[in-house]
Amino acid sequence: MDLNEQLFSRARAVIPGGVNSPVRAFKAVGGTPRFVKRAQGAYFWDANDTRFIDYIGSWGPMILGHGHPAVVEAVQKAVMEGFSFGAPTEREIELAEEILQLVPSMDMVRLVSSGTEAAMSAIRLARGATGRSKLIKFEGCYHGHADALLVKAGSGLATFGNPTSAGVPPEVIKHTIVLEYNNIPQLEEAFELHGKDLACLMIEPIAGNMNFVRASVPFMTRCRELCTQHGALLVFDEVMTGCRVALGCAQSVYAKNIPGFAPDITVLGKVIGGGMPLAAFGGPRAIMENLAPLGPVYQAGTLSGNPVATACGLATLRELRKPGFFDALSLKTRKLVDGLSAAATEQGVAFSADCEGGMFGFFLLDTLPQNYPTVMKSDGAKFNKLFHGLLDRGVYIAPALYEAGFVSAAHSDEDIAQTIAIAREVFSQLA
């Protein structure tokens, strides 16, 4: 008797699609979702008590692994003091101070409850600070489900985009311009046409929702130059990459190659909450002081800075700051990616992969794609076979072709070796 199937049937009677976030439904890959019963370290157990090596980690936050003792202790202590107050706490200040130490492009930070809320608020702040309305985003980058961001490219740069969800009126996204990732000529043309009206350019520096695609250094350099030249704000969406690809986030990786590089606004989430609902956005003092109650840009949230979430996030970040943490995590991730690549090559399967820190991605393509149209050339049917082959053997990766994966500090060398061995077996059936 499969308890996952029973739970999925019950869930579909009371929850749309049986899930509270669409990708969990396995619609892209087929089959029955695994309902998680418990998790510890690098593993979770489903409703049938089957153990899986977990390479999702709650889509990124569980960088320490599930149930890290220091984090559990901090959360338990916070719970005993109270769940929520709707009033300031010292821990909010401590978490803000910790974040600002890690991300020097920010002088001030505002805590919120989700990445969608943080991205939406960052755009409002950019518009309020500049007095402009238009924004640039890139096809394949996901910044949450706010109406203005659920948009795909139109027929040309002068036409703007089209809604990608029912319930989003065309007039809501008329100020959103959608461009191709890593396309410098198109970027320059957009600024030439709309530069004086652009409030911001929002970008994932490593796009984790078209699996794992980096913004090239020349492309990112040009983004920064054009924003500065035209008075638009460069907004870095580091919900996925923040404190995950490096202690100083993805912007610290780019700063090594682009002298003086820094975004104007940074959006954070996932890792900074350690698995609790917490996100943030921040930037220089002159920009952030446009927020209420100091300035005219309104933003508020009853659960913002929740005392249990801040305890979880603070304990997580303090573990990340320990010497050698990211060096060790990066080595593990690289070992996994290189092993998977070698296994695919041995079996004659087209495969390319990349990683940074504890984040990785792979494609059933000979070379790494640079934009969404190229990502779309991936063999979806073959990926589905790969996904279920791994799942049936106890390895859990994202149930969708276009999602990045995550390694935690809890993954052992044995876990990685086992994963590579299992993948080699599955690859042999794909060739």
Residue pairs with C-beta under 8 A, 6 or more apart in sequence:
2 32
2 48
3 35
3 46
3 47
3 48
4 32
4 33
4 34
4 35
4 46
4 47
4 48
5 32
6 47
7 35
7 47
8 18
8 32
8 33
8 35
9 18
11 18
11 19
12 18
17 25
17 27
18 25
18 33
19 25
19 33
23 398
23 399
23 400
23 403
24 33
24 399
25 33
26 32
26 33
26 399
28 380
28 384
28 399
28 400
28 401
29 383
29 384
29 387
29 388
29 399
29 400
30 384
30 388
31 388
31 391
33 399
34 46
34 47
34 50
34 52
34 391
34 396
35 46
35 47
36 44
36 45
36 46
37 44
37 45
37 46
37 47
37 49
38 44
38 45
39 45
39 54
39 66
39 67
40 65
40 66
40 67
41 65
41 66
41 67
41 408
41 410
42 53
42 54
42 65
42 66
42 408
42 410
42 411
42 412
42 415
43 51
43 52
43 53
43 54
43 66
44 51
44 52
44 54
44 66
44 396
45 51
45 52
46 52
50 394
51 394
52 391
52 394
52 395
52 396
53 394
53 395
53 396
53 411
53 415
53 418
53 419
54 62
54 66
54 396
54 408
55 395
55 396
55 397
55 398
55 405
55 406
55 407
55 419
56 396
56 397
56 398
56 405
56 406
57 63
57 65
57 66
57 406
57 408
58 270
58 275
59 240
59 270
59 403
59 406
60 208
60 240
60 244
60 270
60 271
60 359
60 404
60 406
61 270
61 271
61 273
61 274
61 275
62 274
62 275
62 406
62 408
63 243
63 244
63 271
63 316
63 320
63 329
63 358
63 406
63 408
63 409
64 71
64 274
64 316
64 319
64 320
64 408
64 409
64 410
65 408
65 409
65 410
65 411
66 410
68 315
68 316
68 319
68 410
70 315
70 318
70 319
71 274
71 275
71 312
71 315
71 316
71 319
73 315
74 311
74 312
74 314
74 315
75 276
75 308
75 311
75 312
75 315
77 311
78 91
78 307
78 308
78 310
78 311
78 312
79 308
81 307
82 307
83 306
83 307
83 308
84 302
84 303
84 306
84 307
84 308
85 307
86 302
88 305
89 305
89 307
89 310
91 305
91 307
91 310
91 311
91 314
92 111
92 305
92 310
94 310
94 314
95 111
95 272
95 305
95 310
95 313
95 314
95 317
96 108
96 109
96 111
96 280
98 314
98 317
98 318
99 106
99 109
99 268
99 272
99 280
99 282
99 317
100 106
100 107
100 108
100 109
100 282
102 243
102 247
102 248
102 249
102 317
102 321
103 242
103 248
103 249
103 251
103 266
103 268
103 282
104 248
104 262
105 251
105 262
105 263
105 264
105 266
105 283
105 284
106 266
106 282
106 283
106 284
107 282
107 283
107 284
107 285
107 288
108 282
108 283
108 284
108 285
108 288
108 289
109 268
109 280
109 281
109 282
109 288
110 121
110 280
110 281
110 282
110 288
110 291
110 299
110 304
111 278
111 279
111 280
111 304
111 305
111 310
112 118
112 121
112 278
112 279
112 280
112 281
112 299
112 301
112 304
113 277
113 278
113 279
113 301
113 303
113 304
113 306
113 309
114 144
114 269
114 277
114 279
115 143
115 144
115 237
115 239
115 267
115 269
115 270
115 279
116 143
116 144
116 145
116 146
117 144
117 279
117 301
118 144
118 239
118 267
118 268
118 269
118 279
118 280
118 281
119 143
119 144
119 146
119 149
119 202
119 237
119 239
119 267
119 281
120 144
120 146
120 148
120 149
121 281
121 299
122 200
122 202
122 235
122 265
122 267
122 281
123 135
123 146
123 148
123 149
123 199
123 200
123 202
123 235
124 297
124 299
125 265
125 281
125 283
125 287
125 288
125 290
125 291
125 297
125 299
126 135
126 199
126 200
126 232
126 233
126 235
126 264
126 265
127 133
127 135
127 199
127 200
128 290
128 295
128 296
128 297
129 199
129 233
129 287
129 290
129 297
130 199
130 200
130 231
130 232
130 233
132 196
132 197
132 198
132 199
132 232
133 175
133 197
133 199
134 175
134 176
134 177
134 194
134 197
134 198
134 199
135 148
135 175
135 176
135 177
135 198
135 199
135 200
135 201
135 202
136 177
136 178
136 179
136 187
136 190
136 198
136 200
136 201
136 202
136 232
137 143
137 149
137 151
137 176
137 177
137 178
137 179
137 201
137 202
137 203
138 178
138 179
138 180
138 181
138 203
138 204
138 207
138 372
139 152
139 153
139 178
139 179
139 180
139 181
139 371
139 372
139 373
140 181
140 207
140 209
140 210
140 213
140 371
140 372
140 375
140 402
141 181
141 202
141 203
141 204
141 207
141 209
141 210
141 237
142 149
142 204
142 207
142 208
142 209
143 149
143 202
143 204
143 237
143 239
143 267
144 239
145 165
147 167
147 168
147 169
147 172
147 173
148 172
148 173
148 175
148 176
149 176
149 202
150 163
150 164
150 165
150 168
150 173
151 161
151 162
151 163
151 164
151 168
151 173
151 176
151 178
152 161
152 162
152 163
152 164
152 178
153 161
153 162
153 178
153 179
153 180
154 160
154 161
154 162
154 178
157 177
157 179
157 186
157 189
157 190
157 193
157 194
158 193
160 173
160 174
160 175
160 176
160 177
160 178
161 173
161 176
161 177
161 178
162 170
162 173
163 169
163 170
163 172
163 173
177 190
177 194
177 198
179 186
179 187
179 190
180 186
180 371
180 372
180 373
181 207
181 210
181 213
181 215
181 219
181 370
181 371
181 372
182 213
182 215
182 216
182 219
182 370
182 371
183 219
183 371
184 218
184 219
184 222
187 219
187 222
187 223
187 226
188 222
188 226
191 198
191 226
191 229
191 230
191 232
195 226
195 229
195 230
195 231
195 232
196 230
196 231
198 230
198 232
199 232
199 233
200 227
200 232
200 233
200 234
200 235
200 264
200 265
201 223
201 226
201 227
201 232
201 233
201 234
201 235
202 235
202 237
203 215
203 223
203 234
203 235
203 236
203 237
204 215
204 237
204 238
204 240
204 241
205 214
205 215
205 220
205 236
205 237
205 238
205 241
205 250
205 251
205 253
205 254
206 212
206 213
206 214
206 215
206 240
206 241
206 245
206 250
206 356
206 359
206 404
207 213
207 214
207 215
208 240
208 241
208 359
208 361
208 403
208 404
209 240
209 402
209 403
209 404
210 369
210 372
210 375
210 402
211 361
211 362
211 363
211 375
211 401
211 402
211 403
211 404
212 353
212 354
212 355
212 359
212 360
212 361
212 362
212 404
212 405
213 361
213 368
213 369
213 370
213 371
213 372
213 375
214 354
214 356
215 223
216 370
217 254
217 257
217 258
220 254
220 258
220 261
221 258
221 261
223 234
224 234
224 258
224 261
224 263
226 232
227 233
227 234
227 264
233 264
233 265
233 283
233 287
234 263
234 264
234 265
235 263
235 264
235 265
235 266
235 267
236 249
236 250
236 251
236 263
236 265
236 266
236 267
237 267
238 249
238 250
238 251
238 266
238 267
238 268
239 267
239 268
239 269
239 270
239 279
240 269
240 270
240 359
240 404
241 249
241 250
241 356
241 359
242 249
242 250
242 266
242 267
242 268
242 269
242 270
242 271
242 272
243 249
243 268
243 271
243 272
243 317
243 320
244 270
244 271
244 357
244 358
244 359
244 406
245 253
245 356
245 357
245 358
245 359
246 252
246 253
246 326
246 356
246 357
247 320
247 321
247 325
247 326
248 255
249 266
249 268
250 356
251 261
251 262
251 263
251 266
253 356
254 261
255 261
255 262
263 283
264 283
264 284
264 287
265 281
265 282
265 283
265 287
266 281
266 282
266 283
267 279
267 280
267 281
268 279
268 280
268 281
268 282
269 278
269 279
269 280
270 279
271 316
271 317
271 320
272 278
272 279
272 280
272 313
272 316
272 317
273 279
273 309
273 312
273 313
273 316
274 312
274 313
274 315
274 316
274 317
275 312
275 316
276 306
276 308
276 309
276 312
276 313
277 303
277 306
277 309
278 306
278 309
278 310
278 312
278 313
282 288
289 295
290 296
290 297
291 297
291 299
292 298
292 299
292 300
303 309
319 325
320 326
325 409
326 357
326 358
328 409
329 357
329 358
329 407
329 408
329 409
330 355
330 356
330 357
330 358
332 358
332 407
332 409
332 411
332 413
332 416
333 355
333 356
333 357
333 358
333 359
333 360
333 407
334 355
335 413
335 416
336 355
336 360
336 407
336 411
336 416
336 419
336 420
337 353
337 354
337 355
337 360
337 362
339 416
339 417
339 419
339 420
339 423
340 351
340 353
340 362
340 419
340 420
340 423
341 351
341 352
341 353
341 362
342 420
343 420
343 423
343 424
343 427
344 350
344 351
344 423
344 427
345 351
346 424
346 427
347 424
347 427
347 428
347 430
347 431
348 431
349 364
349 427
349 430
349 431
350 364
350 365
350 366
350 379
351 362
351 363
351 364
351 365
351 366
351 427
352 362
352 363
352 365
352 366
352 367
352 368
353 360
353 361
353 362
353 363
353 368
354 360
354 361
354 362
354 368
355 361
358 406
358 407
358 408
358 409
359 404
359 405
359 406
359 407
360 404
360 405
360 406
360 407
361 404
361 405
362 405
363 369
363 375
363 378
364 378
364 379
364 382
364 383
364 386
365 374
365 377
365 378
369 375
369 377
369 378
375 402
378 401
380 401
382 430
383 401
385 426
385 429
385 430
386 426
386 427
386 430
387 397
387 399
389 425
389 426
389 429
389 430
390 396
390 397
390 422
390 423
390 426
393 422
393 425
393 426
394 422
395 418
395 419
395 422
395 423
397 405
398 404
398 405
407 416
